[in-house]
Each structure stands twice: as structure tokens, then as C-alpha cells.
Amino acid sequence: MSRDKASTMDADLQKVFGNPVSELYEAAAGHDASPAFARALELRSFLALTEEQVARVRDRVHADMDPERDMGELSADKLRFDAQWLEAALEARDGYRTALSELLRTMPSPAQQARPVRTAQLRATATLPPSAAPAPQRAGAARVRRP
């Protein structure tokens, strides 16, 4: 994926996990990597790729609109298509940023992930009050009428 391309959330990832992104990808390749950690890096890769698409369209539009360029080369259809492409790429980028931010916000810190989770085993006990006697054997059975 886009490991070598920078993304706008690399600093957030480094802040949460304490290592540069390149080291995070190495750690995610290990067998003990949590699914949330792997998902965070997957989202980061998608984000980096999408941000590259945004930059390409932006640069293409800037080149097309260069004041030194011949105005006869301008195409409204091409610019409309680039605007649609840019809108789709920006929407995808925003979605990946939101998903990654939410994942980083909700996932446990690396220190918490390293500790085994202890769960208390609760034991439910109940005592019946003395007036509560067990139901008779045929309780609730329908009576048969005898002729």
C-alpha cells in the first residue's frame, strides 16, 4: 500500500503509538499486532493514496489555469470533470480521516493493549424467602374433567 507516501494523519499516528510510521508498518507485520492497529495502518494507507489523488487533480487544475497558458486550450468540460473528480477524492479523504480519527480515539493505548485483560468472575447467589415453597409436581397442569 502507500507506506512511503506521507499522509496528513502521520503525526497523529506517531503521537498515539510513539514510533514513526515506517516502524509502525513493521510492527503491524508481526503476528502479535492487534486487529485495531492493523486497521489503523490500513486506513492510513488508503488516506495517503486518496490525498495523492487530491494533489494530482489540484496540480492538473492549476496547470490548466496557468496564466501563461493559451486560453484556447481551456475546456469547460475538462474542468467540470476535474471538479467532479476532486469532489469525489476530497469526500473519500474526509471519510478516511474521520474513520481513522475515530479509531484512534476509541482504541486502547499501546500500554493497555500489552496488558492482559482481567475479568472478575462474579458469582450469583440467591436465597429464597421462607414462604416461597417449591411448586407442587403438577402445578399448572390442566385438570381433567371426569364424567
Secondary structure by P-SEA (a helix, b strand, c coil): ccccccccaaaaaaaaccccaaaaaaaaacccccaaaaaaaaaaaaaaaaaaaaaaaaaaaaaaaccccccccccaaaaaaaaaaaaaaaaaaaaaaaaaaaaaacccccccccccbbbbbbbbbbbbcccccccccccccbbbbcc
